[in-house]
Amino acid sequence: MQFKELSEIFEELEKVSSQTEMIQILADIIKKADPDEIDKICYYTLGEIAASYKKITLGIAEKIVQQSIALAVNVDIDVIKNITNNIGDLGEVAFETIKNSSNHFKDYFDAENGLTIKEVDNGLVKIATSNGSGSAEMKKKTLAAMLSIVSPIERKYLVRLVTRTMEFGVGEATVLNALATAFLGSKKEKPKLERAHNVCSDIGLIARVLDKEGIQGIMKIKITLHIPMRPMLAQRVHEFSEIKQKIDSTIIAAEEKYDGERIEAHKDGQEVTLFSRRLTDVTSQYPDIVENVKKYIKSDQAILDGEAVAYNFKDHEFKSFQKLMQRRRKYDVKEYMKDIPVRYMVFDILYRDGRSLMKKSYPERRKNLEEIIENNKLIKAAGRRLTDNLDGIDEYFQECLDKNLEGVVCKSCSDKSYYQAGARKYYWIKWKKDYASELRDTLDLVVIGAYSGRGRRRRTYGSLLCTAYNPEYDVFQTVCKLGTGFSDEELEKLPPKFKQHLRDNKPARAEVLKSVEPTYYFNPNIVVEVLGAELTKSPIHTCAQDEAGKGISLRFPRFIRWRPEKSAEEATTTTEILEMYQKQ
């Protein structure tokens, strides 16, 4: 398939405001694709060049892209910089400026009659693997050669792919819907793909296996070292007494709940890989955890689930998530490692020496974990208490608060307490200090729009339109406008923060009524933690709408913090909000 055909599909997707139409367009192009192209179509649609866990980066900055465009059009770089300042979108700059250019860099990349998807992949791989002396020149001229070969519409999307700005508001769930439609006849078959996708987070691999082996091949996909799994998530309850009602076992394990970063650690001999809850490779950010897993996990192969927590060893005190995030940097990692030491608190084991433990009960998995972990101050099994009553849970909860922890996660000890990747079940229930106050619970919401500011906010956004995620329909439904809780500095940063997520029309996966239509729309990518006073019925919001057309709205919402570690699909769900509303 020619990249031009795919680019025309991308152009069409940008204009689509119906999710059903978007799924059908993707399903049609997937059905037409050759077997060796289908994975790349999935990646490119999501704005990636490969599965995120593979950590394949192009290493090409905006300045290099501008230089490539200048070389392709044979003009001075300042001309391109001026055009970029006027237009903003480098994809549009490439579309508008490169006219009938010839390839002066055939030695770097050559092709005839445009580029196929496979040739685009070859070029991107060449750019990504160019390292060392002269690599910047290689990247620049390879991209210039590719831009010189293709049509204007291809240039636009090639540049957007390189700069990671090719966003259509499409999430992995949408691509799974399209794959189910293309190969299984209906998006209703998506749950058959979700199980495999939760275990193997590579959407391209799912597509290839489905194309080659059908649903039988999908059912064979299993947990694999160095391919991240989607983490199991905890449910929430409104009343403390519900913990005993919801959990299906007499004995409950109350575990410490940390304010850190979820880390899935894969150990294979002396090779250790770390993944965040967004399934990205964060190994380079935590060299201390890598060494401690190698040294203190007494098993040749293991996949662990736990949390990296900033810790003050002098005062024996857990520190906040914000403190930990200072470790998430490309440079000076060792220096920050000394200033902000971490503990890796491990609360589960999913794989041990060639054997999946996912279908083992929580007590069996904990036993396996305790057998292989050598507890010390740097890496420990999560603290917990086994109890059969609420008083025991509450006592341990108070002890956790005294240690500056968030609260507890209560876990079922039943025979069926399996590890369910990507699921949010009542086998795990979180109880935080926020819940202990009068329904002033926080929600993790997805920003999909903004309103123009007035007065002192005239240079920024006046408020943000926030949504909850409805996983059943793969849509984002509005909950509130968020305008309070921001410092002046945070307000000033809002436009640049959302700049790359701006779009001309409503995202296809957003359900927004005209009465709350924002001035600007964004692709649903950024998650924000919001504190609210009360949930009420509202005729202007779409979250969990009833038969009368009234949704649920959050009253007096206030900004707490950004949640960069969470994807949009990990936000608070509409079902959770409905349950919270019903229990007020």
SULHUHU-V132494 format. One record per backbone hydrogen bond with DSSP energy under -1.0 kcal/mol. NH is the residue of the N-H (numbers start at 1). CO is the residue of the C=O. E is the energy in kcal/mol with one decimal. If there is no record, write none. Layout:
BEGIN
nh=NH co=CO e=E
nh=NH co=CO e=E
END
This chain:
BEGIN
nh=3 co=115 e=-3.2
nh=6 co=2 e=-1.3
nh=7 co=3 e=-2.6
nh=8 co=4 e=-2.2
nh=9 co=5 e=-1.4
nh=10 co=6 e=-2.2
nh=11 co=7 e=-2.3
nh=12 co=8 e=-1.7
nh=13 co=9 e=-2.5
nh=14 co=10 e=-1.8
nh=22 co=18 e=-2.1
nh=23 co=19 e=-2.6
nh=24 co=20 e=-2.0
nh=25 co=21 e=-2.4
nh=26 co=22 e=-2.2
nh=27 co=23 e=-2.6
nh=28 co=24 e=-2.3
nh=29 co=25 e=-1.9
nh=30 co=26 e=-2.3
nh=31 co=27 e=-2.1
nh=32 co=28 e=-1.2
nh=37 co=34 e=-2.1
nh=38 co=34 e=-1.3
nh=41 co=37 e=-2.1
nh=42 co=38 e=-1.7
nh=43 co=39 e=-2.5
nh=44 co=40 e=-3.0
nh=45 co=41 e=-2.1
nh=46 co=42 e=-1.3
nh=47 co=44 e=-1.6
nh=48 co=43 e=-2.8
nh=54 co=51 e=-1.7
nh=55 co=52 e=-1.4
nh=65 co=61 e=-2.0
nh=66 co=62 e=-2.4
nh=67 co=63 e=-2.0
nh=68 co=64 e=-2.3
nh=69 co=65 e=-2.4
nh=70 co=66 e=-2.4
nh=71 co=67 e=-2.4
nh=72 co=68 e=-2.4
nh=73 co=69 e=-2.2
nh=74 co=70 e=-1.1
nh=75 co=70 e=-2.0
nh=79 co=76 e=-1.1
nh=80 co=76 e=-1.1
nh=81 co=77 e=-2.2
nh=82 co=78 e=-2.3
nh=83 co=79 e=-2.1
nh=84 co=80 e=-2.6
nh=85 co=81 e=-2.1
nh=86 co=82 e=-1.4
nh=87 co=83 e=-2.8
nh=88 co=84 e=-2.4
nh=93 co=89 e=-1.9
nh=94 co=90 e=-2.4
nh=95 co=91 e=-2.0
nh=96 co=92 e=-2.5
nh=97 co=93 e=-2.3
nh=98 co=94 e=-1.4
nh=104 co=102 e=-1.0
nh=108 co=105 e=-1.8
nh=109 co=105 e=-1.7
nh=117 co=1 e=-2.4
nh=120 co=116 e=-2.2
nh=121 co=117 e=-2.3
nh=122 co=118 e=-2.2
nh=123 co=119 e=-2.3
nh=124 co=120 e=-2.5
nh=125 co=121 e=-2.6
nh=126 co=122 e=-2.1
nh=127 co=123 e=-2.1
nh=128 co=124 e=-2.7
nh=129 co=125 e=-2.1
nh=135 co=132 e=-2.0
nh=138 co=134 e=-1.9
nh=139 co=135 e=-2.8
nh=140 co=136 e=-2.4
nh=141 co=137 e=-2.5
nh=142 co=138 e=-2.1
nh=143 co=139 e=-2.3
nh=144 co=140 e=-2.1
nh=145 co=141 e=-2.3
nh=146 co=142 e=-2.0
nh=147 co=143 e=-2.6
nh=148 co=144 e=-1.8
nh=149 co=145 e=-1.0
nh=150 co=146 e=-1.2
nh=155 co=151 e=-2.1
nh=156 co=152 e=-2.0
nh=157 co=153 e=-1.6
nh=158 co=154 e=-2.5
nh=159 co=155 e=-2.5
nh=160 co=156 e=-1.9
nh=161 co=157 e=-1.8
nh=162 co=158 e=-2.2
nh=163 co=159 e=-2.4
nh=165 co=160 e=-2.6
nh=167 co=165 e=-1.4
nh=175 co=171 e=-1.7
nh=176 co=172 e=-2.5
nh=177 co=173 e=-2.1
nh=178 co=174 e=-2.1
nh=179 co=175 e=-2.6
nh=180 co=176 e=-2.6
nh=181 co=177 e=-2.2
nh=182 co=178 e=-2.7
nh=183 co=179 e=-2.6
nh=184 co=180 e=-2.0
nh=186 co=180 e=-1.1
nh=189 co=186 e=-1.7
nh=190 co=187 e=-1.7
nh=192 co=189 e=-1.6
nh=193 co=190 e=-1.8
nh=194 co=190 e=-1.9
nh=195 co=191 e=-1.3
nh=197 co=193 e=-2.3
nh=198 co=194 e=-2.5
nh=199 co=195 e=-1.3
nh=200 co=196 e=-3.1
nh=201 co=228 e=-1.3
nh=206 co=202 e=-2.1
nh=207 co=203 e=-2.0
nh=208 co=204 e=-2.4
nh=209 co=205 e=-2.7
nh=210 co=206 e=-2.4
nh=211 co=207 e=-2.3
nh=212 co=208 e=-2.3
nh=213 co=209 e=-3.4
nh=214 co=210 e=-1.1
nh=218 co=214 e=-1.5
nh=219 co=215 e=-2.0
nh=221 co=218 e=-1.4
nh=227 co=224 e=-1.7
nh=230 co=198 e=-3.1
nh=233 co=423 e=-3.1
nh=235 co=428 e=-2.8
nh=242 co=239 e=-1.4
nh=243 co=240 e=-1.5
nh=246 co=242 e=-2.8
nh=247 co=243 e=-2.1
nh=252 co=387 e=-3.2
nh=253 co=411 e=-2.4
nh=254 co=385 e=-3.0
nh=255 co=409 e=-2.8
nh=256 co=383 e=-2.6
nh=257 co=407 e=-2.3
nh=261 co=308 e=-2.4
nh=263 co=306 e=-2.6
nh=264 co=275 e=-2.6
nh=265 co=304 e=-1.8
nh=266 co=273 e=-3.0
nh=267 co=302 e=-3.4
nh=268 co=271 e=-3.0
nh=269 co=300 e=-3.4
nh=271 co=268 e=-1.7
nh=273 co=266 e=-2.3
nh=275 co=264 e=-2.2
nh=276 co=280 e=-2.3
nh=279 co=276 e=-2.1
nh=282 co=274 e=-2.3
nh=285 co=282 e=-1.2
nh=286 co=283 e=-1.1
nh=290 co=286 e=-2.0
nh=291 co=287 e=-2.1
nh=292 co=288 e=-2.1
nh=293 co=289 e=-2.6
nh=294 co=290 e=-2.1
nh=295 co=291 e=-2.2
nh=296 co=292 e=-2.8
nh=297 co=293 e=-1.4
nh=298 co=372 e=-3.8
nh=299 co=297 e=-2.0
nh=302 co=267 e=-2.2
nh=303 co=351 e=-1.7
nh=304 co=265 e=-3.0
nh=305 co=348 e=-2.5
nh=306 co=263 e=-1.9
nh=307 co=345 e=-2.4
nh=308 co=261 e=-2.9
nh=309 co=343 e=-2.6
nh=311 co=341 e=-2.4
nh=312 co=317 e=-3.2
nh=316 co=312 e=-1.2
nh=317 co=312 e=-1.9
nh=319 co=310 e=-3.0
nh=324 co=320 e=-1.7
nh=325 co=321 e=-2.2
nh=326 co=323 e=-1.2
nh=327 co=324 e=-2.6
nh=328 co=325 e=-1.3
nh=329 co=327 e=-1.9
nh=336 co=332 e=-2.3
nh=337 co=333 e=-2.1
nh=338 co=334 e=-1.3
nh=339 co=335 e=-1.7
nh=340 co=336 e=-3.1
nh=343 co=309 e=-2.5
nh=344 co=378 e=-2.4
nh=345 co=307 e=-2.8
nh=346 co=380 e=-3.2
nh=347 co=305 e=-2.2
nh=348 co=305 e=-1.6
nh=350 co=303 e=-3.0
nh=351 co=303 e=-1.0
nh=352 co=355 e=-2.5
nh=353 co=301 e=-2.1
nh=355 co=352 e=-1.0
nh=357 co=350 e=-3.0
nh=360 co=357 e=-1.9
nh=365 co=361 e=-2.4
nh=366 co=362 e=-2.8
nh=367 co=363 e=-2.0
nh=368 co=364 e=-2.1
nh=369 co=365 e=-2.4
nh=370 co=366 e=-2.6
nh=371 co=367 e=-1.4
nh=372 co=368 e=-1.1
nh=373 co=369 e=-1.7
nh=374 co=296 e=-2.5
nh=376 co=379 e=-2.0
nh=380 co=344 e=-2.0
nh=382 co=346 e=-3.1
nh=385 co=254 e=-1.9
nh=387 co=252 e=-2.3
nh=393 co=389 e=-1.4
nh=394 co=390 e=-3.0
nh=395 co=391 e=-2.5
nh=396 co=392 e=-1.9
nh=397 co=393 e=-2.6
nh=398 co=394 e=-2.3
nh=399 co=395 e=-1.7
nh=400 co=396 e=-2.2
nh=401 co=397 e=-2.0
nh=402 co=398 e=-1.9
nh=404 co=401 e=-1.8
nh=405 co=400 e=-2.2
nh=406 co=257 e=-1.8
nh=407 co=257 e=-1.0
nh=408 co=431 e=-2.4
nh=409 co=255 e=-2.3
nh=410 co=429 e=-3.5
nh=411 co=253 e=-2.7
nh=412 co=427 e=-2.8
nh=417 co=414 e=-1.5
nh=418 co=416 e=-2.5
nh=419 co=358 e=-2.0
nh=423 co=420 e=-2.0
nh=428 co=425 e=-1.3
nh=429 co=410 e=-2.5
nh=430 co=235 e=-2.9
nh=431 co=408 e=-2.9
nh=433 co=406 e=-1.9
nh=437 co=434 e=-1.0
nh=439 co=437 e=-1.6
nh=443 co=530 e=-2.7
nh=445 co=528 e=-2.9
nh=446 co=467 e=-2.8
nh=447 co=526 e=-2.4
nh=448 co=465 e=-2.4
nh=450 co=520 e=-2.0
nh=451 co=463 e=-2.5
nh=453 co=460 e=-1.4
nh=457 co=454 e=-2.4
nh=458 co=455 e=-1.7
nh=460 co=457 e=-2.0
nh=462 co=451 e=-2.9
nh=464 co=482 e=-2.5
nh=465 co=449 e=-2.6
nh=466 co=480 e=-2.9
nh=467 co=446 e=-2.3
nh=468 co=477 e=-2.9
nh=469 co=572 e=-1.9
nh=470 co=475 e=-3.2
nh=474 co=470 e=-1.2
nh=475 co=470 e=-1.6
nh=476 co=509 e=-3.3
nh=477 co=468 e=-2.6
nh=478 co=511 e=-1.1
nh=479 co=466 e=-2.9
nh=480 co=466 e=-1.3
nh=482 co=464 e=-3.3
nh=491 co=487 e=-2.5
nh=492 co=488 e=-2.0
nh=493 co=489 e=-1.2
nh=494 co=491 e=-1.1
nh=497 co=493 e=-2.1
nh=498 co=494 e=-2.0
nh=501 co=498 e=-1.4
nh=502 co=499 e=-1.2
nh=503 co=521 e=-2.0
nh=510 co=507 e=-1.9
nh=511 co=476 e=-2.8
nh=516 co=513 e=-1.7
nh=517 co=514 e=-1.3
nh=519 co=450 e=-1.1
nh=520 co=450 e=-2.5
nh=522 co=448 e=-2.3
nh=523 co=501 e=-2.4
nh=525 co=523 e=-1.8
nh=528 co=445 e=-3.0
nh=529 co=561 e=-3.4
nh=530 co=443 e=-3.1
nh=531 co=558 e=-2.7
nh=532 co=441 e=-1.2
nh=533 co=555 e=-2.1
nh=536 co=553 e=-2.7
nh=538 co=551 e=-2.8
nh=543 co=478 e=-1.7
nh=545 co=542 e=-1.1
nh=546 co=550 e=-2.3
nh=549 co=546 e=-2.0
nh=551 co=538 e=-3.1
nh=552 co=543 e=-2.1
nh=553 co=536 e=-3.4
nh=554 co=479 e=-1.6
nh=555 co=534 e=-3.5
nh=558 co=531 e=-1.9
nh=559 co=484 e=-2.9
nh=560 co=529 e=-2.5
nh=561 co=529 e=-1.1
nh=563 co=527 e=-2.6
nh=566 co=563 e=-1.8
nh=570 co=567 e=-1.6
nh=571 co=568 e=-1.6
nh=572 co=444 e=-2.6
nh=574 co=469 e=-1.8
nh=577 co=573 e=-1.9
nh=578 co=574 e=-2.4
nh=579 co=575 e=-2.4
nh=580 co=576 e=-2.4
nh=581 co=577 e=-2.4
nh=582 co=578 e=-2.3
nh=583 co=579 e=-1.1
nh=584 co=581 e=-1.3
END
